[in-house]
Amino acid sequence: MENWDVTGKSAIFVGMNGVQVKNGGRVPYLDLMKGVAIFLVVMGHVIAMCIRGLDRAFIFKLIEQTHMPIFFFVSGFLTYKAGFRAPNLKKRLLQLIVPMLVITPLWVWYFPHSGLQSPLSNNLPDLYRSYWKDGYWFPLCLFELFLLYWPLSQVLARIKSFAGQAVVLVVAYAALIALSLAFSDEAANTDYLGLGLLARFFPVFMIGVMARKAGDAFQQLLHNPWAISVTMLVTAVALFAMAYPWDALGDDPAVWSGAAFAIRPVLHLGIAMLVIRLVEPWAASQMPADATVRPNAVTRYFNLLGNESLGIYLLHYFFLFPLTVLQEPLNAMSVQFLPMALVSALLAVPITGITLLLIALLKHSSVTSRLFLGK
C-alpha cells in the first residue's frame, strides 16, 4: 500500500517497493519523470526548430502530445498540501516570471544570429502577444495556474465531497474555455494573456492536485491491472484523435477544436498514469531510499535533467542550430519513427549537456541563479 505524509517541505512516499525518499524529501520518480519530459522537449525542438518541415512525423506527434502534460501533472501533484493550502505566489513569481522576463529579451536579440529558420518574433511586443510566446509560454502558464489555484484552493477546502469538488473544477474549466475562445486565437498566433494554454493545461494540473490528495486510492488505481489495461487503450485512442483529428473526427476544424477540450484531459490523465507506471519501478530499483544501490549513468543523467528542468527549458533554445541538411535524408526514409527518434535523441544529448554546463556556471552566483534559473 502507498501513502504520502507531508510535513513542512518534506514529502514522504511509501511505495510498493519500499520508502522512496531522497534528499530534502524529494520523490525520485517525479524527478525522473521531469527528466524524461525535458529531454522530450529538446528532442521535439530539434525536429521542429533545427531540422524543420518534419512535423508530420509520428515521433513528433507523440512528443508534442506527451511532454508538457508530464510537467503540469507533476507541478499539480507537488502543489497540493493537506487541506488545499494556498501556494506561495511570491515564490512562484520569482521562480517563473523573473527568469522569463530576463531571458526573453536576450532571446529576441539572439534569434536573428542563431541561423534558425523558425517563424519567430523579432521584438518583445510580438513575442508577448503571440500564442506560444516563441516557446517561452510555459513559465507564464504555470504561474497563471498557481494564481488560479490560489482562490480555487480556498473553495475546494470548504467542500468535503469529491463530487462537489469535481463540479467546482468542471465549472472552472468551462469558464477558462469560454475565456480562451473569446480572447485567444491560435490560428492567428495571438494570445496576450496566455488563456488558450491555461485552458489547455488546467485539467492535467488539477488532476495532479487531486491525485496527490487521493493518495492511496490513486496508487491502487495505478497498480490495478485492469485499470492500466483500459488506460492504455483509451490513451491510444485519444492520442490518435489529437494527433490525427482529420482521420478521427472528420474534416471540420471547428469540430476538432471543440472535441479537443473533452479529449485532451482524458489523454493527459492517461499519459500521467502510464508514465508513472513506467518510471516508478525504474526509480525503485536504481534510487532506493536506503542508498544501497548506486544509480547507473542513465538514471543519474535523467535525474539531473529533472532537477534542472526549468533551467534547461529556459536556456536550451540558445544552443539549437540549423540542421536543414537532414531534411532530405529523413524524408527519403518517410520520416520513419526509429530514424527520427535516433536523430533527435542523439542531438538532444549535446544540447542538454552544454545547457547544463551553462546552468552550473550561472549557479556560482546567487544573482545570476535567481535571474536566469529562478533559484
N, C-alpha and C positions, 0 to 999 in steps of 0.2 A: 504494500500500500504506500502511496506517495502523499506527502503533505508539505506545506511550507509554513515556516514560522518567521514572521517579520518582526524584528526587534531593532528599532532605530534604523540604521543604514544597512543592517545585515539581513540577507535573505538566505535562509537555510532550506535546502531542498533535500528531502529524503526520498530517494528513488528506489525502484525495484532492485537495483544492483548495489544499494548502499548509499550512504550520505555522499552527496556530490556538491561540496562547497570548497571554493578556493579562496585566495587572498581577498580580504575585505568582504567576505560573504558573496563573492561572485559565483554565478551558476555557470559552470564550464560550457554546457551545451548551448547556452544562449550566446556566449562569445563566439563559439564555433559557427553558429547559425549566422551571426553578423559577418564573420569572416568569409563564409561561403557567399553570402549576399553581396558583399562589396567586391569580391572577385568577379562575380557575375556582372556587376555594374561595369567594371573595367572591360570585361570581355564584350559586353554589349556596345560600349563606346568605341572599341576597336573596330567592330563591324560597321557601326553607324557613322562614326566621325572620321576614322582613319582610312578604312577601305572604301566605304560608301557604296550605295547602289545595290546592296545585297539584303535589304530589309525584308525581302520575301522569304529568306531562308528560314527553315523551321527552327534552327537553333536560336536565331534572333527572336522569333515569335515566342519561343519558350522562355528565353531570358527576360524579354520585355514584360511578360505576364507574371513572372515569379519573383524577381529580386527585390523590388521595393515592398511588396506585401510582407516579406520576412522582417524588414526593418520596422515597419509600423506595428506589426504584431508584437515584436519584442519590446518596442517602446511602450505600447499599451500595457503589456504584461508587467513591465518594471515600474510603470506609473502607479498601478493600484497599490494603495496602502489600506490597511484594515479600517473599515468604516468610511471608505471613499474619501480619505483625507485629500484636500486640495494640493496641487503641485506648487512648488516654489517658482513662481513666474519670473522673478528677478534672476534667479539662477539660470533658468531656461533662456531668458533674453540674452544674457552674457554668453551662454554656451552656443547658441544658434544664430542669433541675428547679428551680433557684433562681428563674428568671423565672415558672415555673408556680406556685410556692408564693407568690410575691409578688403575682401578678396575680389568681389565683382568689379570694382574699378580697375584693379590690376589685370583682370581677365579681358576686359574691354580694350585695354591698351595693348595687351599681348596678342590677342587673337589675330589681328592682321599680319603679325610676324610669324605665326605658327605654321603657315602653309596649308592649314586645314581648309577644305572647300565647303564645309557645312554652312548653310544659310543662317548664320547667327547675327546678333546685333553688333553694330559698331559704335554704339553710345549707350550710356546708362539709362536714359529715359526709355529707349526702345527695349532694353533688357528687362527693366522692371515692368513694362507694360505687357510683355509677351507672356504667353500661356505657360511655357516651360521655363521661363527665366534663364534661357540659354543653358539649361542644365542645373542651375542653382536654385531650383524650386523647393528642394527637399527641406532645407533648414526653415524656410518660411512656412511651409505646410505643417511641419512638425510643431513649430512654435504655435501656430494657429490652433492646432489640435489641443495642445496644452491649455491655451487660452479658452477654448470652448469647453474643455473638460472641467475647468475651474467651477463655473456655475452648475454644470451637469452633475458634478460630484456632490454638490450641496443638495440637489434634488434627489439623486439616487440614494443618498444616505438616509433620507426620510421615508423611503419606500421599502418595505420589508420583503415583499413578494417578488420573485423573479419575473412573473408575468407583468407586474406593474412596471418594473424597471425596463423590461423589453418594450413595453408600449412607449415609454419616455424616449428610448433610443430610436425607435422607428419614427416617432414624430420629429425628433431632431434631424434624422436622416432625410425625411421628406422635406423639411424646411431648407436644409442645405441643397437638396436637389433643385428646389424652386429658385433659390438664390443663384445657384450656379447657372441655371438656364437663363436667368434674367440678366446676369452681369458678367458672364464669361462666354467666350466663343473660341473653341479650339481650332476650328477651321480658319477663322480669321486671325489666329495667333494673338488673341487679346484677352487678358485677364489681369487687371490691375491688382486685385485683392487676393488672387490665388484661390478663388472659391471653387473652380472646377476640380482642382486636385484635392482640395479639402473635402469636397463631397465624395470624391472617388475613394479616398483612403480613410475616411471617418469610420466606416463599418469595421475594417480589419483592426484598426487601433482599439476600438471598443471591444471587439472580440478578444483581443489580448487582455484588456482590463477584466472582462468577465471570466475569461479562462483562469486568470490568477485568482480571482475571487472564488471561483468554483472549487479550486484546489483538488481534493480527492476525486470529485465527480468528473472533472476534465481528464485527469490522469487515467481513471478507469475507462473512460471513453477511448483514450489514446491506445490503451492496451487490450481493447476488445477486438478480437479478430474479425468479427462480423462488421463492426463499425469501420474498421480500417479498410475492409474489402469494399464496402459501399462508398467510402470516401474516395478510394482510388477510381472507382467507376464514375462517380458524379464529377470529380475533379477533371477527369479526362474529357467528359462531355462538355463541361463548362469551359475548359481550355480551348477545345475545338471551336466552340461558339464565339469566344472572344478573339481568337487568333484568325479565324476564317469566317467572319459573320456573313459574307456573301454566299457561302455554301450552306451555312447552318440556318440562317434567318431570312434569306431572300435578298432581293436587290435594293430594298429601300433603306437608305442610310438613317432615316428617322426611326425606323424600327430597330436598327442596330443600337442607336443611342439610347432609346427607351429601355430595350431589353438589357443593356449593359448594367443599368442601375440595379436590376434584380439579380443578374447572373454573377456580376463581379464579386459581391460579398460571399457567395457560395464558393466561388473559385478560390478566393483568398483564404477562407477558413480551411478548405481542403489542402491548399499549399502549406499552410502553417502546420496542420496536423501531420502531414506526410513528412515534412522536413524534420520536425521534432522526432518522429519515429526513426528516421534515418540517422540523425545526428546524436541523439541521446545515448544509444549503445556505444557509439564511437567515443563520446566523452567519458562514458563509464569505464571503458577498457583502457583508454590512454591517459586519463586525468583523474584517477581515483582520489578520494578525499584524503586517504592516508599517505599519499605521495610515495607509494611503494613501486610505482612504475614511472620511468622517465618517458614522457611523450616522445613519439618519433618526430622526425623533422617536418613531415607534412602537417601533423597536428599542431606543432609549435608555430608553424608558418600561419596557418589559418586562425589560430588563437591570437597571434599578434595582429593579424588583419582585423579581427573582431574588436580588439581593444583599441585600435587606431582607426576604426571605420569612418568616423566623421572627418578626421583629418585627411584620410585618403580620398574621400568623396570630394572634399573642397579643393584639394590641390592636384589631383591626378590629371586634370584637364591640361595643365601646363606641360605635361610630358607626353601628350598624344602627338602624333606626327603623321604626315601623309603617307598612305600605303596604297594608292590607287593602282599601282603596278600589279597588285594581287587580284584586281577585279576580274580580269580575263581568265587567268588560270582557274579561279574558283567558279566562275560562270561556266567554264568548259566542263567542270565536274558537276554541273547542275546544282551548285551550292548544296551539295550533299551534307548531311548532318555531321558526319565524322571529320571530314577535312575542315569544315568551317569551325567546328569545336576545337580541333587541334591548333589551327592557326590563331584563333582569337585567344585561346588559353596560353599558348606559348608566348604571345606578345604581351599578354596581361602580366606575366611574371616580372619582366624587367621594368614595366611601367609602375607596378606596385612597389617594386624594390627601390627604385630611385625616389619614389614618393615617400617611402618610409625613411630613407636617409634624410630627406628634407625635414620631415617631421622630427626626427631625432635632433637635428640641428636647431630647429625652432624651439624645442623644449628646453634648451640650455638657458633660455632667458624667460623669466616669468611674464615679461611684457609681450614678446612675440608668441609665446604659448597661449596667452589669453586672447590676443588679437587674431591669430591665424587658426588656432585649434580649439578655442573655446574652453581651454583648460587653465 
